[in-house]
């Protein structure tokens, strides 16, 4: 699976167009643009998240975003649910609504923002949509597990997911520790050589160089993904295209070393 530079929290086609444009200006062949779109189970069933949060677009907006970005970006549903028992049913429903986009390669990636998704649910989803790429967000409660327990836990998911995202922040702006996540990368990449690994947590245009450069130096390469959410939003919690532009310029430059 290709490594990506992610911008999460896209809510309109205008934002999608601007993000694609800024990424294209600094793009490196080693990394693809990941556009993260936050969707909940309520969005699937009601058409909108109905949570008053500016980061969650309606299904109508999702369609407009996909029409704008097309297959040039790795469009990714960042999915959360308060009904994990119906995970497969709800996601099959969502992807059936966007079947054309799946068939055309425009929408084939999902990030699971759940601590412990049910394996059988993932198998059901995969059997219906076998081309799906799945990013497994490793949340703070999972990252806190002792090393052997963490590896044992993840072992059961290796056939179902494509990416492991080390994310101690979960959209709250908590910054990653480069030394800690570099060590974790080494552990995970040794144990799960068929999976791609990424980092998220408090990144922004102001700190992405100081956070990511030490990881590149420690690992000796930039074969990993990164994602940002809070760090490119303004005080009104709207996507700030100037912050996006700065972030993409600095991130792509840092990953090119």
N, C-alpha and C positions, 0 to 999 in steps of 0.2 A: 504494500500500500504506500502511496506517495506521501511524503511529508508535506505539511501545510503550514501556512501562516494564516491564523484565523482572526476574523472580526465577528464577534457575536453580539446580537441585539439589533439586527437589521429589521426595520419595520415597514419601509416603503420602497417603491421602485426607484425613487430619486436617490435614496441612500445607497441602494444596490448599485446604481449606475456610477455614483461618485466613488464608492469603494473599489469597484472594478477598475475604474480609470486610474486611481492613485496606485493601486497595486501594479497595474500594467506598466506604469512609469518606472517602477523600481524592481520589477519581477526578476527572479532568478530561476533558471531551469530546474534547480534542485527542489524547489518548493512550489506548490500550487496554492491558490487562494481558497481558503475555506470561509464561506459565508454562513454564519450561524443564525438560525431563526428559532426563537423560543416558542414552543408550542406545548400546551397542556392537554390533558384528556378532556377538559371542558371546551377547549378550542375545537377539538375533533367533533364533539357532540352538539355544541351550541353555536359554533361558528366564530366565537371569540372567547378569550380567556376569562372575561368578566371579573378581572381582579383589580381593575383600576391602575394596572402597572403599564407604563409606557413602553416597556421592553417587549411586550407580547402582541404581535400583529394578529389580525383576524385571518380566517382562511381565504377571504377575498384578497387581502393584502399579500398573503403568501403566494397566491397565484400570480399577482402582478410582479412580485419580486423575482419569481422563477422565470417569468416571461422576459424580464429585463436582463437577468444574468445569463440565462441559457446554460449550456454545458461548459462554458469557459471557467466557471468556478465550481468548487466542490460544495454545492449547496447542501447544508446539513440541518436536519431537524434536531434541535436540542430539546429532548422530551422529558417532561416531568409529569407525574400523575399521583393523585391521592387514592388511586384504585389499582394497585400493582397486580391484583388478581386478574384484571381484565387487560393487562398490558398487550398481549398478542392480538386480542379481538379489536382493541381500540386502534392499534397501529396498522393492522391489516385494513381496517376501515379507512384510516387516513390515506394510506398508500393506494387503495382502490379508488378513492376520490381523485388522486393525482396519478392514476395509472399511466396516462400518456407521458407524463414527465418522467416517470420511472422508466418506461419503455425507451424513451429517447435519451436516457442517460443524464437527464437534467437534475433529477432528485433520487439519489441512491445511497445517501449516507444519513445515519442517525446517531446522535449521541445520547446515551442513556444516563440521565441525571438521577440515578437511583443507587442506593448503597448495595443492595443485594437482589438484583433482578432474578426472577425464577428461570432456571435453565430451560425447563420444558416450554415456557412461554417464548423464549428466544428461538428454540428449535422450531416451534410452530410458525413464528414470523419468518424465519429463514427458509422454511420449506415452501412458503407461499411466494416469497420474494428473494430468491437465491442470490441475486446480484447485489444485495444490500451490503454496504460496509457499515460496521458498527464500532463506534467509539465508546469505550467503557470509562466513564468518569470515576476516578478513584478519589472518593470524598474523604474528608478529614477522619471520620470514624473508621474507615478502612485503612487509611495510611497509618493510623495509630496502632494497628495490630503488630505484634511481634513478627520479626522477619519470616520465620518458618511458617507461622500461621497465615501470614499474608500470601506467601507463595503457594501454600496448600489451597487457600481460598481461590486464588486466581487460576490455579491449574484446571479447575472444573469449567472455566469459561473459555479456555484457549481455542476450542473448536468453534465457538460462537461469535467471538469478537475479532476485530482487525487491529484496533488501536487501544492502547492504555494511556489515559490522560491523567497525569499526576496533578491533582487540583486541590490544594489545601484551602482554596478560597471560595470556590463555588459562586463566583459573581459578586463577592462581598469586598473585593479589593485587598484581601490579605496577601502580603507579598511572599513569594517563594524565597527559600534560602538556597542559593546556587550550590553550595557545598553538599547540603543534604540531598537535594534532588539529583545531583550528579552521581552520588553514591547509589541512590535508588535506581537510577537509569542503568548503571552497570549491573546491578543485581537482576533487574527485570529483563534486560536485553540478553543476559547470559542464560537465564532460565527459559525465556520465551522468545527464541530467535526468529520466529515467524511473525511476531507482532511488531507494529510500529509504536513508538513511545513519544508522548508529548508532554508539555508543561503548560500550566496556566496558574495565575495567581498574582494579582496586583501589578501586572505589567502596564506600562504606559510609554508614551513617546519620551518622557523625561527619564525613565529608569531602565528601559529595555536593553540599552547597551551595557550598563553596569550589572544587570541581572543575567543576561544571556552570554556575554563575552566570557565570564569565568567558566560557564558550562562548556562552551566551545573549546576553551583552553584545556579544561580538565579532561574532556573526552577525546580531544584531538580531532574532532569533526563536528559537523552541524547536521547530522542525520537524525533529526528529531523535529517534532512539530511544536508550535506555540500558539496560544490563543489568548485573546484579550476581550474583556467585556466592560467592566466598570471604568477602566482607565482611559476609555475614549468617549466618555459621556460628560455632559456639562452639569452645572448645578441644578438644572431642571430635570435631570436624568434623561436627556435626549442625546442621541448620537451626535457627536461634534465632529464634523467632517475635517476641520483643521487639525484636531487631535488625531484623527484617523490618518491623515496625510503624514504628519510628523512620525507617528508610530510606524507606519509601513516603510517610510524612508529609512529610519534607524534600524528597524528589525531586519529588513532585507539586506542592508549593508553589513550588519553584524553576522548574519547567517552565511554570508558570502565568504567569510574568512577561511 
